Amino acid sequence: MTKIGKTFTIDQDIFNWLVEHAAAKERKVSYVVNLALRKIKQESEHWKCPVCGAFNDKESKSCYILTNGVFCEGKPPKI
Protein backbone atom coordinates (compact mmCIF):
# COMPACT_ATOMS: atom_id res chain seq x y z
CA MET A 1 0.00 0.00 0.00
CA THR A 2 1.31 3.42 -0.89
CA LYS A 3 1.21 6.05 1.81
CA ILE A 4 0.51 9.61 0.75
CA GLY A 5 0.62 12.57 3.08
CA LYS A 6 -2.33 14.91 2.66
CA THR A 7 -3.81 17.64 4.81
CA PHE A 8 -7.58 17.99 5.25
CA THR A 9 -9.65 20.52 7.15
CA ILE A 10 -12.33 18.99 9.38
CA ASP A 11 -14.57 20.33 12.13
CA GLN A 12 -13.31 20.16 15.72
CA ASP A 13 -16.19 17.94 16.87
CA ILE A 14 -15.49 15.48 14.03
CA PHE A 15 -11.81 15.44 14.95
CA ASN A 16 -12.60 14.78 18.61
CA TRP A 17 -14.96 11.94 17.68
CA LEU A 18 -12.39 10.52 15.26
CA VAL A 19 -9.65 10.43 17.90
CA GLU A 20 -11.99 8.85 20.48
CA HIS A 21 -13.36 6.32 17.99
CA ALA A 22 -9.89 5.28 16.83
CA ALA A 23 -8.74 4.85 20.43
CA ALA A 24 -11.84 2.80 21.31
CA LYS A 25 -11.20 0.52 18.32
CA GLU A 26 -7.46 0.42 19.10
CA ARG A 27 -6.64 1.68 15.61
CA LYS A 28 -4.74 4.62 14.20
CA VAL A 29 -6.76 7.65 13.12
CA SER A 30 -5.43 7.22 9.57
CA TYR A 31 -6.78 3.64 9.49
CA VAL A 32 -10.27 4.82 10.48
CA VAL A 33 -10.22 7.62 7.89
CA ASN A 34 -8.99 5.26 5.15
CA LEU A 35 -11.66 2.69 6.04
CA ALA A 36 -14.40 5.34 5.87
CA LEU A 37 -13.15 6.61 2.51
CA ARG A 38 -12.98 3.05 1.12
CA LYS A 39 -16.61 2.49 2.13
CA ILE A 40 -17.70 5.73 0.45
CA LYS A 41 -15.74 4.73 -2.66
CA GLN A 42 -17.43 1.31 -2.76
CA GLU A 43 -20.86 2.89 -2.35
CA SER A 44 -20.15 5.26 -5.24
CA GLU A 45 -19.12 2.37 -7.50
CA HIS A 46 -21.86 -0.12 -6.56
CA TRP A 47 -25.52 -0.24 -5.65
CA LYS A 48 -27.15 -2.58 -3.15
CA CYS A 49 -30.13 -4.57 -4.42
CA PRO A 50 -33.23 -3.72 -2.38
CA VAL A 51 -34.59 -7.26 -2.99
CA CYS A 52 -31.68 -9.60 -2.17
CA GLY A 53 -29.04 -7.27 -0.71
CA ALA A 54 -26.32 -8.14 -3.23
CA PHE A 55 -23.94 -5.44 -4.47
CA ASN A 56 -23.92 -4.69 -8.21
CA ASP A 57 -21.70 -2.38 -10.23
CA LYS A 58 -23.12 0.99 -11.29
CA GLU A 59 -23.43 -0.10 -14.93
CA SER A 60 -25.85 -2.93 -14.03
CA LYS A 61 -29.44 -1.91 -14.69
CA SER A 62 -30.84 -4.95 -12.81
CA CYS A 63 -29.70 -7.48 -10.22
CA TYR A 64 -29.49 -10.99 -11.59
CA ILE A 65 -28.18 -12.93 -8.58
CA LEU A 66 -29.22 -16.59 -8.70
CA THR A 67 -30.73 -17.77 -5.40
CA ASN A 68 -32.41 -21.17 -5.04
CA GLY A 69 -32.68 -21.43 -8.83
CA VAL A 70 -34.50 -18.08 -9.13
CA PHE A 71 -32.94 -14.94 -10.57
CA CYS A 72 -33.37 -11.76 -8.54
CA GLU A 73 -34.52 -8.92 -10.75
CA GLY A 74 -34.14 -6.05 -8.32
CA LYS A 75 -33.53 -2.60 -9.77
CA PRO A 76 -31.09 0.06 -8.55
CA PRO A 77 -32.63 2.42 -6.01
CA LYS A 78 -33.70 5.82 -7.32
CA ILE A 79 -31.30 8.54 -6.26
C-alpha positions in Angstrom: 0.0 0.0 0.0 1.3 3.4 -0.9 1.2 6.1 1.8 0.5 9.6 0.8 0.6 12.6 3.1 -2.3 14.9 2.7 -3.8 17.6 4.8 -7.6 18.0 5.3 -9.6 20.5 7.1 -12.3 19.0 9.4 -14.6 20.3 12.1 -13.3 20.2 15.7 -16.2 17.9 16.9 -15.5 15.5 14.0 -11.8 15.4 14.9 -12.6 14.8 18.6 -15.0 11.9 17.7 -12.4 10.5 15.3 -9.7 10.4 17.9 -12.0 8.9 20.5 -13.4 6.3 18.0 -9.9 5.3 16.8 -8.7 4.9 20.4 -11.8 2.8 21.3 -11.2 0.5 18.3 -7.5 0.4 19.1 -6.6 1.7 15.6 -4.7 4.6 14.2 -6.8 7.7 13.1 -5.4 7.2 9.6 -6.8 3.6 9.5 -10.3 4.8 10.5 -10.2 7.6 7.9 -9.0 5.3 5.2 -11.7 2.7 6.0 -14.4 5.3 5.9 -13.1 6.6 2.5 -13.0 3.0 1.1 -16.6 2.5 2.1 -17.7 5.7 0.5 -15.7 4.7 -2.7 -17.4 1.3 -2.8 -20.9 2.9 -2.3 -20.1 5.3 -5.2 -19.1 2.4 -7.5 -21.9 -0.1 -6.6 -25.5 -0.2 -5.6 -27.2 -2.6 -3.1 -30.1 -4.6 -4.4 -33.2 -3.7 -2.4 -34.6 -7.3 -3.0 -31.7 -9.6 -2.2 -29.0 -7.3 -0.7 -26.3 -8.1 -3.2 -23.9 -5.4 -4.5 -23.9 -4.7 -8.2 -21.7 -2.4 -10.2 -23.1 1.0 -11.3 -23.4 -0.1 -14.9 -25.9 -2.9 -14.0 -29.4 -1.9 -14.7 -30.8 -4.9 -12.8 -29.7 -7.5 -10.2 -29.5 -11.0 -11.6 -28.2 -12.9 -8.6 -29.2 -16.6 -8.7 -30.7 -17.8 -5.4 -32.4 -21.2 -5.0 -32.7 -21.4 -8.8 -34.5 -18.1 -9.1 -32.9 -14.9 -10.6 -33.4 -11.8 -8.5 -34.5 -8.9 -10.7 -34.1 -6.0 -8.3 -33.5 -2.6 -9.8 -31.1 0.1 -8.5 -32.6 2.4 -6.0 -33.7 5.8 -7.3 -31.3 8.5 -6.3 
